[in-house]
Amino acid sequence: MGKTDFKPLCPTKYHIGFHFDRYDTFIHTPVIRAEIRNLESINLGHYTVYLPAIDDKRLVKLFTQIPNVKWEVFSKHSKVAYQEGNVFVEPVNNEKFNKSLASCEGLFTGGGFEGPAEALYLKKKLLVAPMRFQFEQQCNAYALKQFGLPVIWGSSRNWLPIVKDWVENPQKHEFNFPDETAQIIDDMVKKYARI
């Protein structure tokens, strides 16, 4: 799907976009929620996982093969918290997830936008596995790959070596996501006031 395919869906004279980098003058860096900006980012050594399209039983099977790491998995498929070996599974809970994210070594998540942006803001290692046939997630993952961040594509059958490599190696990245929300809204109001 190309840029012109979106024109009928979004007919407007003024455009405002958000992405991991400023690819054009109308594109801004991600809006990071205040609750994330207010977190103290520390590293307690565990890895946080949020992959809502994948059943936690499958994730437990994968992560128990890397026993020297503590995994905190947030699952929409589980109604109760449980532990299997080095893997701790929790039902989705925003407050617990934010606490885990703030204190983790890295985040393993899908190819959405908000989760990866928050992890990068907090200077966490990041690994993404975009959902197949989800155009936005594929584009986000491709953009992250251009920054040198690891991606597990849908065609990858064996995730274990990719995840092990991610855990065992440091990740260096510098993203600057300043809080521009008020300025963006102000600029938008001024532009639309001229119409």
C-alpha positions as CSV (number, residue, x, y, z in Angstrom):
1,M,0.0,0.0,0.0
2,G,1.5,3.3,-1.0
3,K,1.2,6.9,0.1
4,T,-1.5,7.7,-2.5
5,D,-3.7,4.8,-1.3
6,F,-4.3,6.8,1.9
7,K,-5.5,10.0,0.2
8,P,-9.1,9.0,-0.1
9,L,-9.1,7.9,3.5
10,C,-7.6,11.1,5.0
11,P,-8.6,14.1,2.9
12,T,-7.1,17.1,4.6
13,K,-4.9,20.1,3.8
14,Y,-2.8,19.8,6.9
15,H,-1.1,16.6,8.1
16,I,0.3,15.7,11.4
17,G,2.1,12.4,11.8
18,F,4.0,10.6,14.6
19,H,6.9,8.2,14.2
20,F,10.2,7.1,15.7
21,D,12.0,9.8,13.7
22,R,11.1,13.0,11.9
23,Y,10.9,11.8,8.3
24,D,9.2,15.0,7.2
25,T,8.4,18.5,8.6
26,F,4.9,17.4,9.7
27,I,6.0,14.2,11.4
28,H,6.7,14.4,15.1
29,T,8.3,12.0,17.6
30,P,6.0,9.8,19.7
31,V,3.7,11.2,22.3
32,I,4.8,9.5,25.5
33,R,2.2,9.2,28.2
34,A,2.9,11.3,31.4
35,E,2.7,8.1,33.5
36,I,5.6,6.7,31.5
37,R,7.6,10.0,31.5
38,N,7.3,10.0,35.3
39,L,8.7,6.6,35.8
40,E,12.2,6.0,37.1
41,S,14.0,3.8,34.6
42,I,16.2,1.2,36.4
43,N,17.5,-2.2,35.4
44,L,16.7,-5.2,37.6
45,G,17.7,-7.6,34.9
46,H,14.4,-9.2,33.9
47,Y,12.7,-9.0,30.5
48,T,9.2,-7.8,30.0
49,V,7.0,-9.4,27.3
50,Y,3.7,-8.2,25.8
51,L,2.7,-10.2,22.7
52,P,-1.1,-10.2,22.8
53,A,-1.5,-12.3,19.6
54,I,0.5,-15.2,21.0
55,D,-0.8,-17.6,23.7
56,D,1.2,-17.5,26.9
57,K,1.7,-21.3,26.9
58,R,3.7,-21.0,23.6
59,L,5.7,-18.1,25.1
60,V,6.5,-20.1,28.3
61,K,7.7,-23.0,26.1
62,L,10.1,-20.6,24.4
63,F,11.4,-18.7,27.4
64,T,12.0,-21.7,29.6
65,Q,14.7,-22.6,27.0
66,I,16.6,-19.5,28.2
67,P,16.7,-20.4,31.9
68,N,19.2,-17.9,33.1
69,V,16.7,-15.0,32.5
70,K,13.6,-14.0,34.4
71,W,10.7,-13.3,32.0
72,E,7.6,-11.3,33.0
73,V,4.9,-12.1,30.5
74,F,1.7,-10.0,30.3
75,S,-0.9,-12.1,28.6
76,K,-4.5,-11.4,27.6
77,H,-5.0,-15.1,27.3
78,S,-4.5,-15.8,31.1
79,K,-7.0,-14.9,33.7
80,V,-4.7,-15.8,36.6
81,A,-1.0,-15.2,37.4
82,Y,1.2,-18.2,37.4
83,Q,4.9,-19.2,37.3
84,E,6.6,-21.9,35.3
85,G,10.3,-22.1,35.9
86,N,11.9,-18.7,35.1
87,V,8.7,-17.4,33.4
88,F,6.1,-15.3,35.3
89,V,2.8,-14.9,33.6
90,E,0.4,-12.1,34.6
91,P,-3.0,-11.1,33.2
92,V,-2.7,-7.8,31.4
93,N,-2.6,-5.0,34.0
94,N,-1.4,-1.5,33.1
95,E,0.0,-0.6,36.5
96,K,2.0,-3.8,36.8
97,F,3.1,-3.7,33.2
98,N,4.4,-0.1,33.6
99,K,6.3,-1.2,36.8
100,S,7.8,-4.1,35.0
101,L,8.8,-2.0,31.9
102,A,10.4,0.6,34.1
103,S,12.6,-1.9,35.8
104,C,13.4,-4.3,33.0
105,E,16.5,-4.9,30.9
106,G,14.4,-5.0,27.7
107,L,10.9,-5.3,26.2
108,F,9.8,-8.0,23.7
109,T,6.6,-6.9,22.1
110,G,4.6,-6.7,18.9
111,G,5.0,-4.2,16.1
112,G,2.7,-1.6,17.5
113,F,3.8,2.0,18.1
114,E,3.1,2.9,21.7
115,G,4.9,0.0,23.4
116,P,8.1,0.2,21.4
117,A,8.2,4.0,21.7
118,E,7.8,3.8,25.5
119,A,10.6,1.2,25.7
120,L,12.9,3.4,23.6
121,Y,12.0,6.5,25.7
122,L,13.0,4.5,28.8
123,K,16.3,3.4,27.1
124,K,15.4,-0.3,27.2
125,K,16.5,-3.0,24.9
126,L,13.8,-3.8,22.3
127,L,12.8,-6.8,20.2
128,V,9.6,-6.7,18.1
129,A,7.6,-9.4,16.4
130,P,5.0,-7.6,14.2
131,M,1.7,-9.4,13.6
132,R,1.4,-10.9,10.1
133,F,-0.9,-9.1,7.7
134,Q,-1.0,-6.0,10.0
135,F,0.3,-3.2,7.7
136,E,1.0,-0.7,10.4
137,Q,2.9,-3.2,12.5
138,Q,5.0,-4.3,9.5
139,C,5.9,-0.6,8.8
140,N,6.8,0.1,12.4
141,A,9.0,-3.0,12.5
142,Y,10.7,-2.0,9.2
143,A,11.4,1.4,10.6
144,L,12.9,0.0,13.8
145,K,15.0,-2.4,11.7
146,Q,16.5,0.6,9.9
147,F,17.7,1.8,13.3
148,G,19.5,-1.5,13.8
149,L,16.9,-3.0,16.2
150,P,16.1,-6.7,15.9
151,V,12.8,-7.9,14.4
152,I,11.3,-11.3,14.3
153,W,9.3,-11.5,11.0
154,G,6.4,-13.8,10.4
155,S,8.5,-16.0,8.2
156,S,10.8,-16.8,11.1
157,R,10.1,-20.4,12.3
158,N,12.6,-20.7,15.0
159,W,12.6,-17.7,17.4
160,L,15.0,-19.2,20.0
161,P,18.3,-18.1,18.4
162,I,17.0,-14.6,17.7
163,V,15.7,-14.2,21.3
164,K,18.9,-15.7,22.8
165,D,21.1,-13.3,20.7
166,W,19.0,-10.3,21.8
167,V,19.3,-11.3,25.5
168,E,23.0,-12.0,25.3
169,N,24.1,-8.9,23.4
170,P,24.0,-5.2,24.5
171,Q,21.9,-2.9,22.5
172,K,22.9,0.7,21.9
173,H,20.4,3.3,20.7
174,E,19.7,6.9,21.3
175,F,16.2,8.2,20.7
176,N,15.0,11.7,21.9
177,F,11.3,12.0,22.3
178,P,10.7,15.4,23.8
179,D,7.3,16.4,25.1
180,E,5.9,18.4,22.3
181,T,2.2,17.7,22.7
182,A,1.1,21.1,23.9
183,Q,3.0,22.8,21.0
184,I,1.6,20.4,18.4
185,I,-2.0,21.1,19.6
186,D,-1.3,24.9,19.6
187,D,0.1,24.7,16.1
188,M,-2.8,22.7,14.8
189,V,-5.4,25.1,16.3
190,K,-3.6,28.0,14.7
191,K,-3.5,26.3,11.3
192,Y,-7.2,25.3,11.4
193,A,-8.2,28.8,12.6
194,R,-7.0,30.2,9.3
195,I,-9.3,27.9,7.2
